[in-house]
Amino acid sequence: MSLDKATVKKVAALARLAMEDEELTRMAPQVSGIITWIEQLAEVNTDSVEPLSSVVDIPLPLRKDEINDGNCAEKILANAPEATQGYFVVPKIVE
């Protein structure tokens, strides 16, 4: 599948990427190559392949869940622009 510069520009806008015309010209064949590769992957027959959660057959070590509050509210609130009484202060957004 070949993508033109206008299509790449639309995809970039949807992805919230600011791209100049020279970047769009350079990226169009690269994005087309990626789409072609994805189309090739779609042609592979995977009917007899079971889904995997991992490619390695090793069980993950699990830890016991312990409920705690983290005990670091002061450290977290130290990063806030404004805090009061142990809470973040945010601007009112409902009128």
C-alpha positions as a Python dict, from the first residue, in 0.01 Angstrom:
ca = {
    (1, 'M'): (0, 0, 0),
    (2, 'S'): (143, 334, -101),
    (3, 'L'): (57, 637, 108),
    (4, 'D'): (76, 986, -31),
    (5, 'K'): (196, 1295, 152),
    (6, 'A'): (-161, 1409, 230),
    (7, 'T'): (-244, 1079, 403),
    (8, 'V'): (75, 1091, 607),
    (9, 'K'): (-9, 1450, 703),
    (10, 'K'): (-355, 1341, 820),
    (11, 'V'): (-210, 1052, 1023),
    (12, 'A'): (46, 1288, 1176),
    (13, 'A'): (-230, 1531, 1271),
    (14, 'L'): (-433, 1250, 1430),
    (15, 'A'): (-124, 1148, 1626),
    (16, 'R'): (-72, 1511, 1727),
    (17, 'L'): (267, 1525, 1551),
    (18, 'A'): (382, 1853, 1400),
    (19, 'M'): (564, 1778, 1075),
    (20, 'E'): (709, 2007, 810),
    (21, 'D'): (658, 1939, 437),
    (22, 'E'): (1009, 1799, 395),
    (23, 'E'): (949, 1559, 685),
    (24, 'L'): (621, 1446, 529),
    (25, 'T'): (795, 1381, 198),
    (26, 'R'): (1065, 1178, 375),
    (27, 'M'): (819, 987, 597),
    (28, 'A'): (566, 888, 327),
    (29, 'P'): (773, 599, 183),
    (30, 'Q'): (875, 486, 533),
    (31, 'V'): (515, 471, 656),
    (32, 'S'): (414, 294, 334),
    (33, 'G'): (685, 34, 400),
    (34, 'I'): (556, -21, 752),
    (35, 'I'): (199, -66, 624),
    (36, 'T'): (323, -313, 360),
    (37, 'W'): (505, -512, 628),
    (38, 'I'): (190, -519, 845),
    (39, 'E'): (-10, -644, 544),
    (40, 'Q'): (244, -926, 501),
    (41, 'L'): (202, -1020, 867),
    (42, 'A'): (-176, -1029, 822),
    (43, 'E'): (-133, -1295, 551),
    (44, 'V'): (38, -1539, 789),
    (45, 'N'): (-186, -1831, 889),
    (46, 'T'): (-200, -1839, 1270),
    (47, 'D'): (-504, -2065, 1310),
    (48, 'S'): (-308, -2345, 1485),
    (49, 'V'): (-104, -2111, 1707),
    (50, 'E'): (-215, -2073, 2066),
    (51, 'P'): (-208, -1721, 2214),
    (52, 'L'): (88, -1654, 2441),
    (53, 'S'): (116, -1427, 2738),
    (54, 'S'): (494, -1456, 2711),
    (55, 'V'): (740, -1615, 2470),
    (56, 'V'): (923, -1772, 2763),
    (57, 'D'): (753, -2057, 2949),
    (58, 'I'): (860, -1940, 3294),
    (59, 'P'): (602, -1862, 3563),
    (60, 'L'): (619, -1512, 3700),
    (61, 'P'): (711, -1480, 4065),
    (62, 'L'): (417, -1346, 4261),
    (63, 'R'): (434, -1151, 4582),
    (64, 'K'): (175, -1145, 4854),
    (65, 'D'): (-56, -845, 4817),
    (66, 'E'): (-26, -617, 5113),
    (67, 'I'): (-254, -317, 5146),
    (68, 'N'): (-78, 2, 5251),
    (69, 'D'): (-105, 369, 5177),
    (70, 'G'): (253, 399, 5055),
    (71, 'N'): (345, 623, 5345),
    (72, 'C'): (481, 891, 5112),
    (73, 'A'): (205, 1152, 5085),
    (74, 'E'): (445, 1431, 5180),
    (75, 'K'): (689, 1337, 4902),
    (76, 'I'): (409, 1324, 4644),
    (77, 'L'): (255, 1654, 4753),
    (78, 'A'): (600, 1817, 4744),
    (79, 'N'): (578, 1796, 4363),
    (80, 'A'): (237, 1963, 4349),
    (81, 'P'): (216, 2329, 4247),
    (82, 'E'): (-35, 2379, 4528),
    (83, 'A'): (-156, 2154, 4810),
    (84, 'T'): (-370, 2202, 5118),
    (85, 'Q'): (-460, 1968, 5405),
    (86, 'G'): (-292, 1672, 5235),
    (87, 'Y'): (-470, 1712, 4899),
    (88, 'F'): (-383, 1852, 4557),
    (89, 'V'): (-541, 2189, 4478),
    (90, 'V'): (-672, 2206, 4122),
    (91, 'P'): (-853, 2482, 3937),
    (92, 'K'): (-1230, 2473, 3925),
    (93, 'I'): (-1349, 2353, 3584),
    (94, 'V'): (-1728, 2346, 3633),
    (95, 'E'): (-1904, 2676, 3591),
}
